[in-house]
């Protein structure tokens, strides 16, 4: 005689409310305890029936997704979350952090007014993009600034941006520079005028161009 399958217990209004309120911010164990101690499959089936595909993370963003969507680094996002005193849920002890849409808006707004170097309006070091080390000089962290000085010495260039601007001006005077060199000239002059260190490629170019 075949054993009849036991019918799953009906979802109460209270359990459905817990499901609706917890979607996007809570893990499956949380639901299992608050929705009548149901199984994982029962919770996911109910979610699909009521709200369609998307699982438990609908309406939220993971840290990786937020990096991709906004262009901000993980360090910047974590710094903003800490400054805003945000608490991010996780789907388990080692699960991904889940950031709600409201928290995302707060983070993006905060980062939009926050600069790593306010004087240069930079969100990170111009060479290595770090935000962990403070700004030192010419748009660089201390580590990259010393690398910049060593490279300038190796290339026979002065390390100061004003002195480099003078070298650039002398190097291009009377020359018809176009193409890639013209682009380097324009971008390099703009960086130096803003008080920013040239990139490594621009320093190589200036060294080749300089007399």
C-alpha positions as CSV (number, residue, x, y, z in Angstrom):
1,X,0.0,0.0,0.0
2,X,1.4,3.3,-1.1
3,X,1.9,5.9,1.5
4,X,0.1,9.1,0.8
5,X,2.3,12.2,0.5
6,X,1.6,14.6,3.2
7,X,0.1,17.9,2.0
8,X,2.2,20.9,2.8
9,X,0.8,23.1,5.5
10,X,-1.0,26.2,4.3
11,X,0.8,29.5,4.5
12,X,-0.7,31.7,7.2
13,X,-1.1,35.4,6.7
14,X,1.5,36.0,9.4
15,X,4.0,33.7,7.6
16,X,3.3,35.4,4.3
17,X,3.9,38.8,5.9
18,X,7.2,37.6,7.3
19,X,8.2,36.4,3.8
20,X,7.3,39.7,2.1
21,X,9.0,41.9,4.7
22,X,12.2,39.8,4.8
23,X,12.8,39.3,1.1
24,X,16.1,41.0,0.1
25,X,17.4,41.4,3.6
26,X,17.4,38.0,5.3
27,X,18.8,34.6,4.8
28,X,17.0,31.3,4.3
29,X,17.5,30.2,7.9
30,X,15.8,33.3,9.1
31,X,12.8,32.5,6.9
32,X,12.7,28.8,8.1
33,X,12.4,29.9,11.7
34,X,9.8,32.6,11.1
35,X,7.6,31.0,8.4
36,X,6.4,28.0,10.4
37,X,9.8,26.1,10.3
38,X,9.4,25.3,6.6
39,X,11.9,23.7,4.4
40,X,14.2,25.6,2.0
41,X,12.4,24.3,-1.1
42,X,9.0,25.3,0.3
43,X,10.2,28.9,0.9
44,X,11.7,29.1,-2.6
45,X,8.5,27.7,-4.2
46,X,6.4,30.2,-2.4
47,X,8.7,33.0,-3.5
48,X,8.4,31.9,-7.1
49,X,4.6,31.6,-6.9
50,X,4.1,35.0,-5.2
51,X,6.8,37.2,-6.7
52,X,8.3,35.4,-9.6
53,X,12.0,34.5,-10.1
54,X,14.7,36.3,-8.2
55,X,15.3,34.3,-5.0
56,X,15.9,35.9,-1.7
57,X,18.0,38.9,-2.9
58,X,15.3,40.7,-5.0
59,X,15.4,44.5,-4.4
60,X,18.9,44.5,-3.1
61,X,22.5,44.7,-4.5
62,X,25.5,42.8,-3.6
63,X,28.8,44.6,-3.0
64,X,30.2,43.3,-6.3
65,X,27.1,44.4,-8.2
66,X,27.3,47.9,-6.7
67,X,30.9,48.2,-7.8
68,X,30.0,47.3,-11.3
69,X,26.9,49.6,-11.5
70,X,28.5,52.7,-9.9
71,X,32.2,52.5,-10.8
72,X,33.2,53.0,-7.2
73,X,35.7,50.6,-5.6
74,X,34.9,48.3,-2.8
75,X,37.0,50.4,-0.4
76,X,35.0,53.6,-1.3
77,X,31.7,51.8,-0.9
78,X,32.7,50.3,2.5
79,X,34.0,53.7,3.6
80,X,30.7,55.4,2.7
81,X,28.7,52.6,4.4
82,X,30.8,53.1,7.6
83,X,30.5,56.9,7.5
84,X,26.7,56.5,7.1
85,X,26.6,54.0,9.9
86,X,24.8,51.5,7.6
87,X,24.2,47.9,8.6
88,X,24.3,45.4,5.7
89,X,22.6,42.1,5.9
90,X,24.2,38.9,4.8
91,X,22.8,35.6,3.5
92,X,24.7,33.5,6.0
93,X,28.0,34.0,7.9
94,X,30.1,33.9,4.7
95,X,27.4,35.1,2.3
96,X,27.5,38.2,0.2
97,X,26.6,41.5,1.7
98,X,23.2,42.8,0.6
99,X,22.7,46.5,0.2
100,X,19.2,47.9,-0.2
101,X,18.2,50.4,-2.8
102,X,17.8,53.1,-0.2
103,X,21.3,52.4,1.1
104,X,22.6,52.5,-2.4
105,X,21.1,56.0,-2.9
106,X,22.7,57.2,0.3
107,X,26.1,55.8,-0.6
108,X,26.1,57.3,-4.1
109,X,25.1,60.7,-2.8
110,X,27.7,60.6,0.0
111,X,30.5,59.6,-2.5
112,X,29.4,62.2,-4.9
113,X,30.4,64.9,-2.4
114,X,33.4,63.1,-1.0
115,X,36.9,63.2,-2.5
116,X,40.1,61.4,-1.6
117,X,41.9,64.6,-2.6
118,X,39.6,67.6,-2.4
119,X,42.1,70.0,-3.9
120,X,42.5,67.8,-7.0
121,X,38.9,66.4,-7.0
122,X,40.2,62.9,-7.1
123,X,38.5,59.8,-5.7
124,X,41.8,57.9,-5.4
125,X,45.5,58.1,-6.1
126,X,46.1,59.1,-9.7
127,X,48.6,56.2,-10.2
128,X,47.4,53.3,-8.1
129,X,43.8,54.4,-7.3
130,X,44.2,53.5,-3.7
131,X,41.9,55.2,-1.1
132,X,43.5,53.4,1.9
133,X,46.5,55.7,2.0
134,X,46.0,59.5,2.3
135,X,46.8,62.0,-0.4
136,X,50.5,63.1,-0.2
137,X,51.4,65.4,-3.1
138,X,50.5,66.1,-6.8
139,X,47.5,63.7,-6.7
140,X,49.5,60.7,-5.5
141,X,49.7,58.7,-2.3
142,X,53.1,58.7,-0.5
143,X,54.1,55.4,-1.9
144,X,53.4,56.4,-5.5
145,X,54.9,59.9,-5.0
146,X,58.3,58.4,-4.1
147,X,58.0,56.1,-7.2
148,X,57.2,59.2,-9.2
149,X,60.4,60.9,-8.0
150,X,62.6,57.9,-8.7
151,X,61.2,57.5,-12.2
152,X,61.7,61.2,-12.9
153,X,65.3,60.9,-11.7
154,X,65.9,57.9,-13.9
155,X,64.4,59.7,-17.0
156,X,66.4,62.9,-16.3
157,X,63.3,65.0,-15.6
158,X,62.6,67.3,-12.7
159,X,60.1,66.0,-10.2
160,X,58.1,69.2,-9.7
161,X,55.0,69.7,-11.9
162,X,55.9,73.4,-12.5
163,X,59.4,72.5,-13.7
164,X,57.9,69.7,-15.9
165,X,55.5,72.2,-17.4
166,X,58.5,74.4,-18.3
167,X,60.2,71.4,-19.9
168,X,57.1,70.6,-21.9
169,X,56.8,74.2,-23.1
170,X,60.4,74.3,-24.3
171,X,60.2,70.9,-25.9
172,X,57.1,71.7,-28.1
173,X,58.0,75.3,-28.9
174,X,58.3,75.7,-32.7
175,X,57.3,72.0,-33.3
176,X,54.3,70.9,-35.3
177,X,53.1,68.1,-33.0
178,X,50.0,66.1,-34.0
179,X,48.6,62.6,-33.7
180,X,49.4,60.7,-30.6
181,X,52.1,63.2,-29.6
182,X,49.6,66.0,-29.9
183,X,47.2,64.1,-27.6
184,X,50.0,63.5,-25.1
185,X,50.9,67.2,-25.2
186,X,47.3,68.3,-24.6
187,X,46.6,65.8,-21.8
188,X,50.0,66.3,-20.2
189,X,49.7,70.1,-20.2
190,X,46.2,69.9,-18.6
191,X,47.4,67.6,-15.9
192,X,50.4,69.8,-15.0
193,X,48.3,72.9,-15.0
194,X,46.0,71.2,-12.5
195,X,49.0,70.4,-10.3
196,X,48.8,66.7,-11.0
197,X,51.6,64.3,-11.7
198,X,52.0,63.0,-15.2
199,X,51.2,59.3,-15.8
200,X,54.1,56.9,-16.4
201,X,53.5,56.9,-20.1
202,X,53.4,60.7,-20.2
203,X,56.7,60.9,-18.3
204,X,58.3,58.5,-20.8
205,X,56.9,60.6,-23.7
206,X,58.2,63.9,-22.2
207,X,61.6,62.4,-21.6
208,X,61.9,61.4,-25.3
209,X,60.7,64.8,-26.4
210,X,62.8,66.9,-24.2
211,X,66.2,68.1,-25.5
